[in-house]
Amino acid sequence: MSFIKKIEKDYNEDLISLKELEEMRNKYSNLKNSDKLILDQQSVNKDFNSLTDDLRVEDSLKSSILKKDSLDGSYSTSSVGMFINNFSSNGRIRRLEFGLSIFIYYGVTYLIGYTLGYMGVTDGVTYGLGILYMSIIPMLIWFIMQCAKRCHDMGNSGWYQLIPFYILWMLFAEGENKENKYGFNPKG
């Protein structure tokens, strides 16, 4: 019996919302064209503002993901790693994640070059270089962001990656063991 009552209640609510929709449609059709334009513009602005508010809330929730450390009971963002906010330089990543980033970058870049060469789009030396470079740019940007996160883990600015051979230091050096101005310790 309760199931049937629930269906009747949902049906009645749908009827009410249909009646309200029909009333709104009638009011809208009675407006002048200039009033309709203003009303449409106001509703677009309202939808845009609510969407941007939703995105701000989603970003703040992502940045506040907390994971409880089992050793000392403290909270950290160690669950937020290299695959969260891929094209952002915010945060920190560990040596292992940075090493994986290097393999991913060179692997995907090789596959792109190989695929374009196999299809005859480029030979990598004389023709089709523009297409090759344009297809590799997103991976290059991703890798630069990963390098910046690794610099942050070591307590340095992301610009440090421009120092020659600093990538080797980033690969083998230990990160800061405490929270720094770039975020929580990714180890926890």
TALIN-V608323 format. One record per residue. N is the residue number from 1. RES is the residue in three letters. SS is DSSP state (A for helix, B for strand, O for the rest). PSI is psi in degrees with one decimal (999 if undefined). OMEGA is omega in whole degrees, -180 to 180 (NA if undefined). Layout:
n/res/ss/psi/omega
N/RES/SS/PSI/OMEGA
N/RES/SS/PSI/OMEGA
//
This chain:
n/res/ss/psi/omega
1/MET/O/-41.9/-177
2/SER/A/-32.4/178
3/PHE/A/-42.1/179
4/ILE/A/-39.0/178
5/LYS/A/-38.6/179
6/LYS/A/-41.8/179
7/ILE/A/-41.4/178
8/GLU/A/-40.5/180
9/LYS/A/-46.1/178
10/ASP/A/-40.4/180
11/TYR/A/-43.6/180
12/ASN/A/-39.6/178
13/GLU/A/-40.2/178
14/ASP/A/-38.7/178
15/LEU/A/-41.2/179
16/ILE/A/-44.7/-179
17/SER/A/-32.3/176
18/LEU/A/-39.5/177
19/LYS/A/-43.2/178
20/GLU/A/-41.2/179
21/LEU/A/-42.5/179
22/GLU/A/-39.5/178
23/GLU/A/-43.2/179
24/MET/A/-40.4/179
25/ARG/A/-41.5/179
26/ASN/A/-42.5/179
27/LYS/A/-41.2/-179
28/TYR/A/-39.0/-178
29/SER/A/-22.1/179
30/ASN/O/-8.3/-179
31/LEU/O/158.3/174
32/LYS/O/162.3/-179
33/ASN/A/-39.3/-180
34/SER/A/-39.3/178
35/ASP/A/-37.1/178
36/LYS/A/-40.9/-180
37/LEU/A/-43.8/179
38/ILE/A/-44.0/180
39/LEU/A/-43.4/178
40/ASP/A/-41.8/-180
41/GLN/A/-40.0/178
42/GLN/A/-40.3/-179
43/SER/A/-35.4/177
44/VAL/A/-44.4/178
45/ASN/A/-41.9/179
46/LYS/A/-44.9/179
47/ASP/A/-41.2/180
48/PHE/A/-44.2/180
49/ASN/A/-41.0/179
50/SER/A/-34.8/177
51/LEU/A/-45.3/179
52/THR/A/-36.2/176
53/ASP/A/-42.4/178
54/ASP/A/-40.6/179
55/LEU/A/-39.3/177
56/ARG/A/-42.0/179
57/VAL/A/-42.3/180
58/GLU/A/-42.0/179
59/ASP/A/-40.8/180
60/SER/A/-34.0/177
61/LEU/A/-39.7/178
62/LYS/A/-41.0/-177
63/SER/A/-15.3/-179
64/SER/O/20.3/176
65/ILE/O/121.6/-177
66/LEU/O/144.6/178
67/LYS/B/130.8/-178
68/LYS/B/127.8/178
69/ASP/O/129.5/-174
70/SER/O/-19.3/-176
71/LEU/O/-53.7/-176
72/ASP/O/2.2/177
73/GLY/O/3.3/180
74/SER/O/168.1/-180
75/TYR/B/144.7/177
76/SER/B/169.8/177
77/THR/O/39.3/-177
78/SER/O/-17.0/177
79/SER/O/-14.6/178
80/VAL/O/112.3/-174
81/GLY/O/-148.4/-173
82/MET/O/-19.2/-178
83/PHE/O/7.6/172
84/ILE/O/133.3/-177
85/ASN/O/57.9/-175
86/ASN/O/-44.5/-175
87/PHE/O/30.9/177
88/SER/O/145.2/179
89/SER/O/5.1/-180
90/ASN/O/139.3/175
91/GLY/O/-171.0/-177
92/ARG/O/148.1/172
93/ILE/O/154.2/-178
94/ARG/O/176.4/180
95/ARG/A/-41.9/-179
96/LEU/A/-46.2/179
97/GLU/A/-36.0/178
98/PHE/A/-41.6/177
99/GLY/A/-41.8/176
100/LEU/A/-36.5/178
101/SER/A/-38.8/179
102/ILE/A/-48.0/179
103/PHE/A/-42.2/180
104/ILE/A/-45.1/-179
105/TYR/A/-52.4/-178
106/TYR/A/-34.6/178
107/GLY/A/-48.6/-179
108/VAL/A/-39.6/178
109/THR/A/-42.2/178
110/TYR/A/-45.0/180
111/LEU/A/-39.0/178
112/ILE/A/-48.5/180
113/GLY/A/-42.3/-180
114/TYR/A/-44.0/-179
115/THR/A/-45.1/179
116/LEU/A/-35.9/176
117/GLY/A/-40.8/180
118/TYR/A/-36.9/179
119/MET/O/-8.8/180
120/GLY/O/12.5/-180
121/VAL/O/-36.7/-178
122/THR/O/156.0/171
123/ASP/O/-1.4/177
124/GLY/O/-3.3/-178
125/VAL/O/-49.3/-171
126/THR/O/-38.7/-177
127/TYR/O/152.0/178
128/GLY/O/17.7/-178
129/LEU/A/-33.9/179
130/GLY/A/-44.5/179
131/ILE/A/-40.8/179
132/LEU/A/-48.2/-179
133/TYR/A/-39.6/180
134/MET/A/-31.4/-180
135/SER/A/-18.8/-179
136/ILE/A/-19.3/-176
137/ILE/A/-45.0/179
138/PRO/A/-37.6/178
139/MET/A/-36.9/178
140/LEU/A/-43.9/178
141/ILE/A/-44.3/179
142/TRP/A/-44.2/-178
143/PHE/A/-38.6/177
144/ILE/A/-38.9/178
145/MET/A/-37.9/178
146/GLN/A/-38.9/177
147/CYS/A/-40.7/179
148/ALA/A/-40.7/178
149/LYS/A/-37.7/179
150/ARG/A/-39.5/175
151/CYS/A/-40.2/179
152/HIS/A/-37.8/179
153/ASP/A/-30.7/179
154/MET/O/0.1/177
155/GLY/O/14.5/-178
156/ASN/O/164.0/175
157/SER/O/155.4/178
158/GLY/A/-19.3/180
159/TRP/A/-16.1/180
160/TYR/A/-21.7/-179
161/GLN/A/-13.8/179
162/LEU/A/-12.3/178
163/ILE/O/131.2/-180
164/PRO/O/136.8/178
165/PHE/O/8.3/178
166/TYR/A/-23.9/179
167/ILE/A/-33.5/177
168/LEU/A/-39.8/177
169/TRP/A/-40.8/179
170/MET/A/-32.2/-177
171/LEU/A/-35.1/-173
172/PHE/A/-18.5/-177
173/ALA/O/148.9/178
174/GLU/O/142.2/175
175/GLY/O/171.1/177
176/GLU/O/137.5/-176
177/ASN/O/-2.1/-179
178/LYS/O/172.0/177
179/GLU/O/136.5/175
180/ASN/B/-172.5/-175
181/LYS/O/-8.4/180
182/TYR/O/-6.1/177
183/GLY/B/-173.6/180
184/PHE/O/158.9/176
185/ASN/O/123.6/-178
186/PRO/O/-17.1/177
187/LYS/O/-20.2/177
188/GLY/O/999/NA
//
